[in-house]
Amino acid sequence: MTNDIYLSDKRIAGRYDVSRATIWRWVQAGRLPKPVKLSPGCTRWRASDIEVWEANCGEAQ
C-alpha cells in the first residue's frame, strides 16, 4: 500500500481559485494531469502528480 495523498476536484479548484468545471476542462485540454479512478464515483488526483505538474509548468499559485 502506498502513502499517496489524493485530492478531489473541489480541492484542486480551491487551490487555483477556479470552478470545478474548469478543472475538468483543463484535464480534457491536457493542461492538468489525468486523475486516478479509485472506485466508481471516486476520482482523485495524486498530490505528488499535481506538485510535479506545478514544478514543470510553472502553474503554482
C-alpha positions in Angstrom: 0.0 0.0 0.0 1.3 3.5 -0.9 1.2 6.6 1.2 -0.2 8.8 -1.6 -2.4 11.7 -0.8 -5.3 12.2 -3.1 -7.0 15.5 -4.0 -10.6 15.9 -5.1 -11.6 18.2 -8.0 -13.1 20.6 -5.4 -9.8 20.8 -3.5 -7.8 21.4 -6.7 -10.4 24.1 -7.8 -9.9 25.8 -4.5 -6.1 25.6 -4.9 -6.2 27.5 -8.2 -9.3 29.6 -7.4 -11.3 28.3 -10.3 -14.5 26.3 -10.7 -14.7 22.5 -10.6 -15.8 22.6 -14.3 -12.6 24.5 -15.2 -10.6 21.7 -13.6 -12.3 19.1 -15.8 -11.8 21.4 -18.9 -8.1 21.6 -18.1 -8.0 17.8 -17.9 -9.7 17.5 -21.3 -7.3 20.0 -22.8 -4.3 18.3 -21.4 -3.4 21.2 -19.1 -3.7 19.1 -15.9 -2.6 15.6 -15.2 -5.3 12.9 -15.6 -6.9 11.8 -12.4 -7.0 8.3 -10.9 -10.3 6.5 -10.6 -10.2 4.9 -7.1 -13.7 3.4 -7.3 -17.0 4.1 -9.1 -17.9 7.7 -8.4 -14.5 8.5 -6.8 -11.9 10.2 -9.0 -8.9 11.9 -7.5 -5.5 13.3 -8.3 -2.3 12.2 -6.6 -0.9 15.3 -4.8 2.5 14.2 -6.0 1.3 14.4 -9.6 0.0 17.9 -9.1 3.2 19.1 -7.4 5.3 17.7 -10.3 3.0 19.4 -12.8 3.3 22.7 -10.9 7.0 22.5 -10.9 7.2 21.6 -14.6 4.6 24.1 -15.9 5.0 27.0 -13.6 1.3 26.9 -12.7 1.8 27.1 -8.9 -0.2 29.9 -7.3 
